[in-house]
Amino acid sequence: MLLALLLAFTGTPAELVDPRLPRRLEKANVGRDGASAATAYKVDSVAEEYQIARKLGVRTHGQALIEQDGRMFDMLMGTDADGKDRELWFDISSFYGEAARGILKAPK
């Protein structure tokens, strides 16, 4: 868990993230290709975004935060093994803002 938080907040390059995907992550994304918001990969952390990019052979060079239809998405921009530009969309609604809420929560 601590490793996932460190990866999420340090912007660790994709090549340093473990390329193996947890079985839960593979099952949650059957039939999704991440090419758009409608087919965005469902993830529980930024580290998982980079795991998927690595597994797909996409070398990332940019990231954007996008709100669409009340949901939050990260879009990673990168280049695949064939040199083609790729956009990978990730639905981050399940965890977006949690870290900020925890940091900003007033002590009791």
C-alpha positions as CSV (number, residue, x, y, z in Angstrom):
1,M,0.0,0.0,0.0
2,L,2.8,2.4,0.9
3,L,4.5,1.6,-2.4
4,A,1.3,2.4,-4.3
5,L,1.0,5.8,-2.5
6,L,4.6,6.6,-3.2
7,L,4.2,5.8,-6.9
8,A,1.0,7.8,-7.1
9,F,2.5,10.9,-5.6
10,T,6.1,10.8,-7.1
11,G,5.1,10.5,-10.8
12,T,7.3,7.4,-11.1
13,P,8.1,6.6,-14.8
14,A,6.2,3.6,-16.2
15,E,9.4,1.6,-16.7
16,L,10.0,1.5,-13.0
17,V,6.5,0.1,-12.1
18,D,6.0,-3.7,-11.9
19,P,4.5,-4.7,-15.4
20,R,2.5,-7.6,-13.9
21,L,-1.2,-6.9,-13.5
22,P,-3.1,-8.1,-10.5
23,R,-5.8,-10.6,-11.5
24,R,-8.5,-8.3,-10.1
25,L,-7.3,-5.6,-12.4
26,E,-7.4,-7.8,-15.5
27,K,-10.9,-9.1,-14.6
28,A,-12.3,-5.6,-14.0
29,N,-11.2,-4.5,-17.5
30,V,-12.3,-7.3,-19.7
31,G,-13.7,-5.7,-22.9
32,R,-12.1,-2.3,-22.2
33,D,-9.5,-0.8,-24.5
34,G,-8.9,2.5,-22.8
35,A,-9.2,4.4,-26.1
36,S,-11.9,6.8,-24.8
37,A,-13.8,7.7,-21.7
38,A,-16.5,5.2,-22.7
39,T,-14.0,2.3,-22.7
40,A,-11.7,3.7,-20.0
41,Y,-9.8,1.2,-17.8
42,K,-11.1,1.1,-14.3
43,V,-8.3,1.5,-11.8
44,D,-7.9,2.0,-8.0
45,S,-4.6,4.0,-8.2
46,V,-2.2,6.0,-10.4
47,A,0.3,3.1,-10.0
48,E,-2.2,0.8,-11.7
49,E,-2.5,3.2,-14.7
50,Y,1.3,2.9,-15.2
51,Q,1.1,-0.9,-14.8
52,I,-1.4,-1.1,-17.7
53,A,0.6,1.3,-19.9
54,R,3.7,-0.8,-19.3
55,K,1.9,-4.0,-20.0
56,L,0.7,-2.5,-23.3
57,G,4.2,-1.4,-24.2
58,V,3.3,2.3,-24.1
59,R,6.0,4.7,-23.1
60,T,4.3,7.6,-21.5
61,H,5.2,11.3,-21.9
62,G,2.2,13.2,-20.6
63,Q,-0.9,13.0,-18.4
64,A,-4.2,15.0,-18.2
65,L,-7.0,15.1,-15.7
66,I,-10.4,15.2,-17.4
67,E,-13.9,15.6,-16.0
68,Q,-16.6,14.2,-18.2
69,D,-20.3,13.4,-17.5
70,G,-19.6,13.7,-13.7
71,R,-16.7,11.2,-13.7
72,M,-13.0,11.8,-13.4
73,F,-10.5,10.4,-15.8
74,D,-6.7,10.4,-16.2
75,M,-5.5,10.3,-19.8
76,L,-1.9,9.1,-20.3
77,M,-0.3,10.1,-23.6
78,G,2.5,8.0,-24.9
79,T,4.0,6.1,-27.8
80,D,3.6,2.4,-28.4
81,A,6.3,0.0,-29.6
82,D,5.5,0.8,-33.3
83,G,6.1,4.5,-32.7
84,K,2.4,5.4,-32.9
85,D,0.9,8.1,-30.5
86,R,-1.5,6.6,-28.0
87,E,-4.0,7.9,-25.5
88,L,-4.9,5.7,-22.6
89,W,-8.0,6.6,-20.6
90,F,-8.5,5.6,-17.0
91,D,-11.6,6.0,-14.9
92,I,-10.3,7.3,-11.5
93,S,-13.6,8.2,-10.0
94,S,-13.2,5.4,-7.4
95,F,-10.3,7.2,-5.8
96,Y,-10.0,10.7,-7.1
97,G,-9.8,13.2,-4.3
98,E,-9.4,10.7,-1.5
99,A,-5.7,11.6,-0.8
100,A,-6.6,15.3,-0.7
101,R,-9.5,14.7,1.6
102,G,-7.2,12.8,3.9
103,I,-4.5,15.4,3.9
104,L,-6.9,18.3,4.4
105,K,-9.1,16.7,7.0
106,A,-8.9,18.7,10.2
107,P,-7.5,16.9,13.3
108,K,-10.1,16.3,16.1
